[in-house]
Amino acid sequence: MLLARSLRAVSALRPPLPAPLRRLWAAPPRALPPAPSAAPGPARSLWQLGGGAGRTALLRPRRGSAGRVSCGCGGLHTEGDKAFAQFLTDEIKEEKKIQKHKSLPKVSGGWELEVHGTEARLVRKIAGEKITVTFNINNSIPPSAEDDTQEGQKPDEQEPELTSTPNFVVEVIKDDTKQTLVLDCHYPEDEIGHEGEEESDIFTIREVSFQPTGESDWKDTNYTLNTDSLDWALYDHLMDFLADRGVDNTFADELIELSTALEHQEYIKFLEDLKSFVKCQ
């Protein structure tokens, strides 16, 4: 009895609470009603925040103010795409005007040409030997050519022609051996020659190695001779070895012409493929 009387006295001395708080104080906590099963996922999605139509604005890149062009194909086409396709059309016409070779030029000396995309292979067979020269026109135009054109060109001067000078690999295969002599060659920026020579070589040998005949994957474990520190007498004999098999300065000049024609042909094809990709089909 004394304990109950004391509790009533304490409650009488406590100041009255506001109505909402009194209800919370007096009423036991109630469990929240379960969420309706028809409302999956978070309560506020990007779609709701954007007001429905704002979803495309959230996903569309800000750059480019050109609107869509309706063509009925269901694909995305903009005014920028239309201008891009027209630019490519004009560019293709101009490139075809300055194209020197409508078909790839031949290399003298009985070389047979095989082309697989950007890779070309020249094959020649003589006296029990097969000589193969392989090159790829990708990244074959020196990067300094464009800079020299912009800096040294006068307004009235015609732009110089771009020249493709690819690295190329010479493989010499003898019928009675299981090894292939491989010589990695390239065109230096400056002609490399020796003092007292009447004519300098326009290409150089960088590496020489033996690889198993008939295997496409060469072994890194095979010894590779780097010519940077090679004796000049041995280097000259290697160059004469190539010249005796038709790989000389004349061949190197004709390879540049072939590679330049192939590079320009593939560039025009790339522009045509890019135009077909951009424009509405």
Disulfide bonds with the S-S distance in Angstrom:
none
